[in-house]
Amino acid sequence: MKVKISHTNLTLFLLVVVVFFFSLFFSRYYIDGDQIPYFNAYKDVYGKSLFEGFWFYHNRITTREPIHYLLVWAASNLGFDKNFVMSVANSILAYVTVRVFLKWKVSIYVAVIIVCTNYYLWVLYFAAERLKFSFIFLMLSFIYVERQKKSIYFAITSILSHTQQIIIYGSILFSFAVKNSSYIIKYGRVKKNKIYFLIAFILFSAILYFYLGDHLRYKFISYFSTSPKLSFMKIWKCLIFLILTLLVSNKWTQIFSIFSVLIIATLLFGDIRVNMMSFLVLMYFSLHKNRGINLILFFTTSYMLLKTCWFVYKTITTGQGFG
């Protein structure tokens, strides 16, 4: 009996294998910067109980988000090499990202090129470890968007992996609120399922703030201690991404709603990671145009490839991709 493997599935399989082995090879060069506390935390939790290990983990990484810790504690105590574990995670991230792109009807070739060359994905592969797992769950929430309960579960897990994801979900929900406000104004009524959703979201936000409020305040104070001014120079990249998104899509109300939250977040918390979210929004709208085959995506992908090449060079020569 012959088993037929589709071209898409074969491409995905090869991509996962390539990402895994390349990550295993390249991760030995990324030994400085963000990876120092991550390596130390991975080593420190070995042999510790679940609750005892969290103290050592928190001492190294200064975070209360539980998902990354649980994964690190389990993998370390099972005796797995850290680079092996993160290479597996990189393969999963590449896989779910391509699956999301295919769900959006993007060409498989465009999807593979982006996953292999995009600068922000390389940052997730080798530097921003907690954010990597958060993005895995973010992508899963997109994959299961039609299955609301499962999508919300993955969204919550994404936020518990990295509180920064509150910004991206907050921008989506604000866009949703603006859209429904226009519906209320036009028809003078609110759909029942929308009311239940908003009530559930408000309750979840209150619980999340109770659990992570101190951590969020710490991040805010930490940022302002090094960069106290609300400089508009911080948002120039975000504004460029906004303009490019407006050029690629005619959904202006939705785009302005999302970017208004991202711009405020950039002013309050800095541009380094929020820019990644702004670019993700640009990617979303540009990938929906002509299956991702358009000039905006071509130029942004080319630019990101150049940044990735610099990231690789810096990693090989200095042990990290920044600076």
C-alpha positions in Angstrom: 0.0 0.0 0.0 1.5 3.3 -1.1 1.3 6.3 1.3 1.0 9.6 -0.6 2.7 12.6 1.0 1.5 16.0 -0.2 4.0 18.5 -1.4 3.1 20.8 1.5 3.6 18.2 4.2 6.9 17.1 2.7 8.1 20.7 2.6 7.0 21.2 6.2 8.8 18.0 7.3 12.0 19.1 5.6 11.7 22.6 7.1 11.3 21.2 10.6 14.3 19.0 10.2 16.5 21.8 8.8 15.5 24.3 11.5 16.2 21.7 14.2 19.7 20.7 13.0 20.7 24.3 12.1 19.5 25.5 15.6 21.5 22.7 17.2 24.6 23.8 15.3 24.2 27.6 15.5 23.1 27.7 19.2 26.7 26.8 20.3 27.7 30.3 19.0 25.0 32.2 20.9 26.5 32.1 24.4 26.4 35.8 25.5 23.7 38.4 26.1 20.2 37.2 26.9 21.4 33.6 26.9 23.7 33.9 30.0 20.8 34.1 32.6 18.9 31.5 30.6 21.8 29.0 30.7 22.4 29.7 34.4 18.7 29.3 35.2 18.6 26.0 33.3 21.6 24.7 35.3 20.4 26.0 38.7 17.0 24.3 38.6 18.5 20.9 38.0 17.9 18.6 41.0 15.6 21.1 42.7 12.0 20.5 43.6 9.3 22.3 41.6 8.8 25.1 44.2 12.5 25.3 45.3 13.6 25.6 41.7 11.4 28.6 41.1 13.4 30.7 43.6 16.6 29.9 41.7 14.9 30.6 38.4 13.4 33.9 39.5 16.8 34.9 40.9 18.4 34.5 37.5 15.6 35.8 35.2 13.5 38.0 37.5 10.1 37.0 36.1 7.0 35.4 37.6 5.6 34.0 34.3 5.2 30.3 34.9 5.1 28.5 31.6 8.8 28.9 30.6 9.8 27.9 34.1 7.7 24.8 34.1 9.2 23.7 30.7 12.8 24.6 31.8 12.4 22.8 35.1 11.0 19.6 33.5 13.6 19.5 30.7 16.5 20.2 33.0 15.5 17.6 35.5 14.9 15.0 32.8 18.5 15.5 31.8 18.0 17.0 28.4 20.7 19.4 27.0 19.4 22.9 26.8 20.4 23.5 23.2 18.6 20.3 22.2 15.4 21.4 23.9 15.5 24.9 22.4 16.2 23.4 18.9 13.0 21.3 19.3 11.1 24.4 20.3 12.5 26.3 17.3 11.2 23.5 15.0 7.8 23.7 16.6 7.8 27.5 16.2 8.7 27.2 12.5 6.0 24.5 12.0 3.1 26.4 13.7 4.1 29.7 12.0 4.0 28.1 8.6 0.7 26.4 9.5 -0.8 29.8 10.4 0.5 31.3 7.1 -1.1 28.4 5.2 -4.4 29.0 7.0 -4.2 32.5 5.7 -3.8 31.0 2.1 -0.2 32.1 1.8 2.1 30.4 -0.7 4.1 27.7 0.9 7.3 29.1 -0.7 6.7 32.5 0.7 6.0 31.0 4.2 9.2 29.0 4.1 11.3 32.0 3.0 9.9 34.1 5.8 10.4 31.4 8.5 14.0 30.9 7.4 15.1 34.5 6.9 13.0 36.8 9.0 15.1 38.7 11.6 12.5 38.7 14.3 12.0 35.0 14.0 15.8 34.6 14.4 15.6 36.7 17.6 13.0 34.2 18.8 15.0 31.2 17.8 18.2 32.2 19.6 17.8 35.2 21.9 14.3 35.9 23.3 13.7 32.5 24.9 10.5 33.1 26.9 9.1 35.1 24.0 9.7 32.1 21.8 7.3 29.9 23.7 4.8 32.7 24.0 4.8 33.0 20.2 4.3 29.3 19.8 1.1 29.6 21.8 0.2 32.8 20.0 0.4 30.9 16.7 -1.7 28.0 18.1 -4.4 30.5 19.2 -4.5 31.7 15.6 -4.6 28.2 14.2 -7.6 27.3 16.4 -9.3 30.7 16.1 -12.6 29.1 14.8 -12.6 26.8 17.9 -13.1 29.6 20.4 -12.5 27.8 23.7 -9.2 26.2 22.5 -8.1 29.5 21.0 -8.7 31.4 24.3 -6.8 28.6 26.2 -3.8 29.1 23.9 -4.1 32.9 24.2 -4.0 32.7 28.0 -1.1 30.3 27.9 0.7 32.7 25.6 0.2 35.6 28.0 1.4 33.4 30.9 4.5 32.6 28.9 5.3 36.3 28.4 3.2 39.2 29.7 4.2 41.3 26.7 1.6 39.4 24.7 -1.1 41.4 26.5 -0.1 44.2 24.1 -0.8 42.2 21.0 -4.1 40.7 22.3 -5.0 44.1 23.7 -4.6 45.7 20.3 -6.7 43.0 18.7 -9.5 43.4 21.3 -9.4 47.2 21.0 -9.9 46.8 17.3 -12.7 44.4 18.0 -14.3 46.9 20.4 -14.1 49.7 17.8 -15.7 47.5 15.2 -18.5 46.5 17.6 -19.1 50.1 18.6 -19.8 51.0 15.0 -22.2 48.0 14.9 -24.0 49.2 18.1 -24.3 52.7 16.7 -25.6 51.4 13.4 -28.1 48.8 14.7 -28.7 50.0 18.3 -28.1 46.5 19.9 -25.3 44.2 21.1 -25.0 40.5 20.2 -25.3 38.2 23.3 -22.1 36.3 22.5 -20.2 39.6 22.4 -21.4 40.6 25.9 -20.4 37.2 27.3 -17.0 37.5 25.6 -16.4 41.0 27.0 -17.4 40.0 30.6 -15.1 36.9 30.4 -12.2 39.1 29.1 -12.7 41.7 31.9 -12.7 39.0 34.6 -9.6 37.4 33.1 -7.9 40.7 32.9 -8.6 41.4 36.6 -7.3 38.0 37.6 -4.2 38.4 35.4 -3.4 41.8 36.8 -3.8 40.4 40.4 -1.3 37.7 39.6 1.2 39.6 37.4 0.5 43.3 38.4 3.7 43.6 40.4 5.7 42.1 37.6 4.2 44.6 35.1 4.9 47.5 37.4 8.5 46.3 37.8 9.0 46.2 34.0 7.5 49.7 33.6 9.6 51.2 36.4 12.7 49.4 35.1 12.2 50.8 31.6 11.6 54.3 32.8 14.7 54.3 35.0 16.8 53.9 31.9 14.7 55.9 29.4 12.3 58.2 31.3 11.2 60.5 28.5 8.2 59.8 26.2 10.4 60.5 23.1 8.5 60.3 19.8 11.8 59.1 18.2 10.9 55.7 19.7 7.8 55.2 17.5 9.3 56.0 14.1 9.6 52.3 13.1 6.1 51.7 14.4 4.8 54.6 12.2 6.7 53.2 9.2 5.0 49.8 9.7 1.7 51.6 10.1 2.1 53.4 6.7 3.2 50.2 5.0 0.2 48.4 6.4 -2.2 51.1 5.2 -0.6 50.8 1.7 -1.2 47.1 1.6 -4.7 47.0 2.9 -7.9 49.1 2.8 -9.1 48.1 6.3 -8.0 51.5 7.7 -10.3 51.5 10.8 -9.0 48.2 11.9 -5.4 49.1 11.2 -5.5 52.4 13.0 -7.2 50.7 16.0 -4.5 48.1 16.3 -1.6 50.5 15.8 -3.0 53.1 18.3 -2.5 50.5 21.1 1.0 49.5 19.8 2.1 53.2 19.6 1.0 53.9 23.1 2.7 50.6 24.3 5.9 51.7 22.5 5.9 55.1 24.3 5.3 53.5 27.7 7.5 50.3 27.4 10.0 50.9 24.7 10.3 50.0 21.1 12.6 47.0 21.0 9.9 44.2 21.4 6.8 46.2 20.5 8.3 46.8 17.1 8.2 43.0 16.7 4.4 43.1 17.2 4.0 46.1 14.9 5.8 44.1 12.2 3.6 41.1 12.9 0.6 43.2 12.2 2.2 44.4 8.9 2.9 40.7 8.1 -0.7 39.7 8.8 -2.2 42.2 6.3 0.5 41.9 3.7 0.3 38.1 3.7 -3.4 38.3 3.1 -2.8 40.2 -0.2 -2.3 37.9 -3.2 -1.1 35.0 -1.0 1.8 37.0 0.2 3.2 37.7 -3.2 3.3 41.6 -3.3 5.9 44.4 -3.3 5.4 45.4 0.3 6.2 41.9 1.6 9.1 41.5 -0.9 10.8 44.7 0.3 10.2 44.1 4.0 11.4 40.5 3.6 14.6 41.6 1.8 15.2 44.2 4.6 14.7 41.6 7.3 17.1 39.3 5.5 19.9 41.9 5.7 19.2 42.3 9.4 19.4 38.6 9.8 22.8 38.4 8.1 24.1 41.1 10.5 22.5 39.1 13.4 24.4 36.0 12.3 27.7 37.9 11.9 27.4 39.4 15.3 26.6 36.1 16.9 29.6 34.3 15.4 32.0 37.2 16.2 30.7 38.3 19.6 28.5 35.5 21.0 25.2 37.4 20.7 23.2 39.0 17.8 22.9 42.5 19.2 25.3 45.4 19.9 
